[in-house]
Amino acid sequence: MNTLKITSTFHADATLITNDFIDHHMVQANGEFVKVYLFLLRHQNDTSFRLTVSNIADCLNNTENDILRAFRYWESEGLLTLVKDSSNRIQAIELTPFHKKTLSGKMRVSPMAPPEALPEKPLEKKTAPRSSTSKKELKSVLFIAEQYLNKTLTLTDIDAITYFYEHLHMSVDLIEYLIESCVEAGHKSMHYIQKVALSWAESGITTKEQARKQSSIYHKNCYTVLKAFGIKNRGPALSELAFIEKWTEEWGFSLDIIVEACNRTITATHQPSFEYTDTILSKWHAGNVHHLQDIKTLDAAYQKQKSSTGVSSTASPKVSSTNHNNFKRRSYDMDALEEQLLNNN
């Protein structure tokens, strides 16, 4: 293969980047982190640009949390120092020179490296086995997530998965099953995956077997509702899933009652409408419906009331809207008045 030679035909304002940064830091760092570091280099001593976390996030099309994560990463790499006030707010950023000796204390493995690429022993001073294992497990689950999602993880994706592992205390197997089941259901959005993860955590799900059982119930509920609406070849949207969860979990309706509400929705509107079905089920919930027979009882009571109202309106003549008397008409019980007159006599 031919050796490539790089030349330049122009001279312009430039930002100096050390070869050491390119050789030892850029290769291993997340691409978004590199963008942030280059942005800081570009604007050091630049008084014409108002440098704030918010402005940096806007310029790089990232969130403020993404920028702060990058700051912390480069600080851990020894390339910058964050100067903070007493409230722990960042007041200044001091870019520090690169020293090769910092390499000996770092484990140079890409967060996206496959498990087999991880070193058996960390290069840094040996720490507690749990900490070392945790780092390797997290790197492993991030790699697995990339394979299922078929993309390079964004900082937001990494934050979410790290949250599942460190704060929700989900095992690698559980996170793998979480992502796998969501992808198989047609949902690759991390927002959707996070919603499912939080739902599992609230339900006390800590094992893959528990999650599999929960997923079976979830798929049955969703499939039944979508089938009743005639919706095929897709899973429920987040808003639709929220309705299904409310009907089944919050209100405790069985599927036969929900299907009945869906059927009535189609009859009335001639199209799927989760909002219309929610209105029906809301009334049934208020009416303490627990079985299909309860619905029949409510229907019978409604028809009786409707029939009664219809007879009453037919028997009672309407008062003409052309009324020249400026007083409110009173209604009398003629039978009671007649009885009273007879008793007086």
C-alpha positions in Angstrom: 0.0 0.0 0.0 1.3 3.4 -0.9 2.5 5.8 1.8 0.3 8.9 2.1 1.9 12.3 2.3 -0.1 15.2 3.7 0.6 18.7 2.6 -1.2 22.0 2.9 -1.6 24.9 0.4 -3.0 27.4 2.9 -2.1 29.1 6.1 -4.8 30.1 8.7 -5.4 30.6 12.3 -4.7 27.2 13.9 -5.3 25.3 17.2 -2.2 23.4 18.4 -2.7 19.8 19.3 0.2 17.8 20.6 1.3 14.6 19.0 1.2 12.9 22.4 -2.6 13.7 22.6 -3.2 12.1 19.2 -0.9 9.1 19.8 -2.0 8.3 23.4 -5.3 9.9 24.2 -7.4 10.4 21.1 -7.4 6.8 20.0 -8.8 5.5 23.2 -11.2 8.3 24.0 -14.9 8.5 23.1 -15.3 10.6 20.0 -17.7 13.0 21.7 -15.1 13.6 24.5 -12.5 14.4 21.8 -14.8 17.0 20.3 -15.2 18.7 23.7 -11.4 18.7 24.3 -10.7 20.2 20.8 -13.4 22.8 21.5 -11.7 23.8 24.7 -8.3 24.1 22.9 -9.9 26.2 20.2 -11.4 28.7 22.7 -8.6 28.9 25.3 -7.8 32.6 25.9 -10.7 33.5 23.4 -12.4 36.5 25.0 -14.8 36.9 22.1 -16.7 33.7 23.0 -18.8 33.4 26.2 -17.7 29.9 27.4 -20.4 28.2 29.4 -21.4 24.6 29.7 -24.7 25.4 28.1 -23.0 27.2 25.1 -20.6 24.4 24.6 -23.5 21.9 24.6 -25.3 24.0 22.0 -22.3 24.3 19.7 -21.5 20.6 19.8 -25.2 19.5 19.7 -24.8 17.6 23.0 -26.5 17.8 26.4 -25.0 19.7 29.3 -24.5 16.3 31.1 -22.5 15.1 28.1 -20.2 18.1 28.4 -19.7 17.5 32.1 -19.0 13.9 31.5 -16.3 14.9 29.0 -14.8 17.3 31.5 -14.6 14.6 34.2 -13.0 12.2 31.7 -10.3 14.6 30.6 -9.7 15.6 34.2 -9.2 11.9 35.1 -6.7 11.7 32.2 -4.7 14.5 33.6 -5.3 16.9 30.7 -7.3 19.5 32.5 -8.2 20.7 36.0 -11.7 21.9 37.0 -11.6 24.9 39.3 -14.7 24.9 41.5 -16.3 27.3 44.0 -17.6 26.4 47.5 -20.8 25.2 45.9 -19.0 22.7 43.7 -19.8 24.8 40.6 -17.2 25.0 37.8 -15.6 28.4 37.7 -12.7 27.8 35.4 -10.9 25.1 33.4 -7.2 24.9 33.4 -5.7 22.9 30.5 -2.6 21.0 31.8 0.4 19.7 29.9 0.5 16.0 28.9 3.0 13.7 30.7 3.8 10.3 29.4 4.1 8.9 32.9 0.3 9.2 33.2 0.0 6.2 30.8 1.3 3.8 33.4 -1.6 4.3 35.6 -4.4 3.9 33.0 -6.1 0.8 31.7 -6.0 1.6 28.0 -9.1 -0.3 26.8 -11.8 1.2 24.7 -15.2 1.2 26.4 -16.5 -0.6 23.4 -13.9 -3.3 23.3 -15.3 -6.8 23.2 -14.9 -8.8 26.5 -12.1 -11.0 25.1 -10.0 -7.8 24.4 -10.0 -6.8 28.1 -6.8 -7.6 29.9 -7.0 -10.3 32.5 -5.3 -8.0 35.1 -5.6 -4.2 35.3 -2.4 -2.3 34.5 -2.9 0.0 37.5 -2.3 -0.9 41.1 -4.4 -3.8 42.2 -7.7 -2.7 43.8 -10.6 -4.6 45.3 -11.6 -7.5 43.1 -15.2 -6.2 43.0 -14.2 -2.9 41.6 -12.0 -4.5 38.9 -14.8 -7.0 38.0 -17.4 -4.2 37.8 -15.3 -2.2 35.3 -14.9 -5.3 33.1 -18.6 -6.2 33.4 -19.7 -2.7 32.4 -17.4 -2.6 29.4 -18.8 -6.0 28.4 -22.4 -4.9 28.6 -21.7 -1.7 26.6 -20.1 -3.8 23.9 -23.1 -6.2 24.0 -25.5 -3.2 23.7 -23.7 -2.0 20.6 -24.2 -5.4 18.9 -27.9 -5.5 19.6 -28.5 -1.8 18.7 -26.2 -2.1 15.7 -24.7 1.3 16.3 -22.0 3.2 18.2 -23.4 4.2 21.6 -23.9 7.9 22.2 -23.0 9.4 25.6 -26.7 9.4 26.5 -26.8 5.6 25.7 -23.7 5.0 27.8 -25.1 7.1 30.7 -28.4 5.1 30.6 -26.8 1.7 30.6 -24.3 2.8 33.3 -27.3 3.9 35.4 -28.9 0.4 34.9 -25.7 -1.3 36.1 -24.6 1.0 38.9 -27.8 2.5 40.3 -30.5 0.0 39.5 -28.0 -2.8 40.3 -29.0 -4.8 37.2 -26.7 -7.7 36.3 -25.0 -8.0 33.0 -27.4 -10.9 32.0 -30.4 -8.8 33.0 -29.3 -5.8 31.0 -28.5 -8.0 28.0 -32.0 -9.5 28.2 -33.5 -6.1 28.6 -31.9 -4.8 25.4 -32.5 -8.0 23.5 -36.2 -8.1 24.4 -36.8 -4.5 23.5 -35.0 -4.8 20.2 -36.9 -7.9 19.3 -40.1 -6.0 20.0 -39.0 -3.4 17.5 -37.8 -0.8 20.0 -34.2 0.4 19.7 -34.8 3.8 21.4 -32.8 4.1 24.6 -35.7 6.2 26.0 -38.0 3.2 25.5 -35.4 0.8 26.9 -34.9 3.0 30.0 -38.7 3.1 30.6 -38.8 -0.7 30.6 -35.7 -0.9 32.9 -37.3 1.5 35.4 -40.5 -0.5 35.3 -38.6 -3.7 36.1 -36.9 -2.0 39.0 -40.2 -0.7 40.4 -41.6 -4.3 40.1 -38.6 -5.7 42.0 -37.3 -7.7 39.0 -33.7 -8.7 39.7 -33.2 -11.8 37.6 -33.4 -12.8 34.0 -36.1 -15.4 34.8 -38.3 -12.8 36.5 -37.9 -10.5 33.6 -38.8 -13.2 31.1 -42.0 -13.9 33.0 -42.8 -10.2 33.1 -42.1 -9.8 29.4 -44.4 -12.7 28.6 -47.2 -11.0 30.4 -46.3 -7.7 28.8 -46.3 -9.2 25.3 -49.6 -10.9 25.9 -51.3 -7.8 27.0 -49.9 -5.6 24.2 -50.6 -8.3 21.5 -54.2 -8.7 22.7 -55.0 -5.0 22.7 -53.3 -4.4 19.3 -55.1 -7.4 17.8 -58.5 -6.1 19.1 -57.7 -2.8 17.3 -56.7 -4.6 14.2 -53.1 -3.2 14.5 -50.5 -5.5 13.0 -46.7 -5.7 12.4 -45.7 -3.2 15.1 -45.4 -2.9 18.9 -47.2 -0.3 20.9 -45.9 3.3 21.0 -44.9 4.7 24.3 -48.2 6.6 24.7 -50.1 3.4 23.8 -48.1 1.4 26.3 -48.9 3.9 29.0 -52.6 3.3 28.4 -52.2 -0.5 28.5 -50.2 -0.4 31.7 -52.8 1.9 33.3 -55.7 -0.4 32.3 -54.0 -3.7 33.4 -51.8 -2.6 36.3 -53.3 0.5 37.8 -57.0 -0.3 37.2 -56.5 -4.1 37.3 -58.8 -4.9 34.3 -58.7 -8.3 32.8 -58.0 -8.7 29.1 -61.6 -9.7 28.3 -62.9 -6.4 29.7 -60.3 -4.4 27.8 -61.0 -6.2 24.6 -64.7 -5.4 25.1 -63.9 -1.7 25.4 -61.7 -1.9 22.3 -64.6 -3.5 20.4 -67.0 -0.8 21.4 -64.4 1.8 20.4 -64.2 0.4 16.9 -68.0 0.2 16.7 -68.4 3.8 17.7 -65.4 5.4 15.9 -64.6 2.9 13.2 -60.9 3.2 14.0 -58.5 2.4 16.8 -58.5 5.0 19.5 -56.7 4.4 22.8 -58.1 7.7 24.1 -61.7 6.7 23.4 -61.2 3.2 25.0 -59.6 5.0 28.0 -62.8 7.0 28.4 -64.9 3.8 28.4 -62.7 2.0 30.9 -62.5 5.1 33.1 -66.3 4.9 33.5 -66.2 1.2 34.1 -63.5 1.7 36.7 -65.7 4.3 38.4 -68.5 1.8 38.3 -66.5 -0.9 40.0 -66.6 -3.2 37.0 -64.6 -6.5 37.6 -66.3 -9.0 35.3 -68.1 -8.9 32.0 -71.4 -9.5 33.8 -70.8 -6.2 35.6 -70.8 -4.5 32.2 -74.1 -6.1 31.3 -75.5 -4.9 34.6 -74.4 -1.3 33.8 -75.8 -1.6 30.3 -79.1 -2.7 31.6 -79.3 0.1 34.1 -78.4 2.6 31.4 -81.1 1.3 29.0 -83.7 1.4 31.8 -82.8 5.0 32.7 -82.8 5.9 29.0 -86.2 4.3 28.6 -87.6 6.0 31.7 -86.3 9.3 30.6 -87.9 8.8 27.2 -91.4 8.1 28.6 -91.2 11.0 31.0 -90.3 13.4 28.2 -93.1 12.1 26.1 -95.7 12.3 28.8 -94.7 15.8 29.8 -95.7 18.4 27.3 -93.1 21.0 26.4 -93.6 24.5 27.6 -93.7 26.9 24.8 -90.7 29.1 24.5 -93.0 32.0 23.8 -93.9 32.8 27.4 -95.2 36.2 28.2 -95.4 35.6 31.9 -92.2 36.9 33.6 -92.2 34.3 36.4 -90.9 30.8 36.9 -93.5 28.1 36.4 -94.0 25.6 39.3 -94.6 21.9 38.9 -97.5 20.4 40.9 -98.4 16.9 41.9 -102.0 16.9 40.8 -102.9 13.6 42.5 -101.6 14.9 45.8 -103.6 18.1 45.5 -106.8 16.2 44.7 -106.3 14.0 47.7 -105.8 17.0 50.0 -108.9 18.7 48.7 -111.0 15.5 49.4 -109.6 15.2 52.9 -110.5 18.9 53.6 -114.0 18.2 52.5 
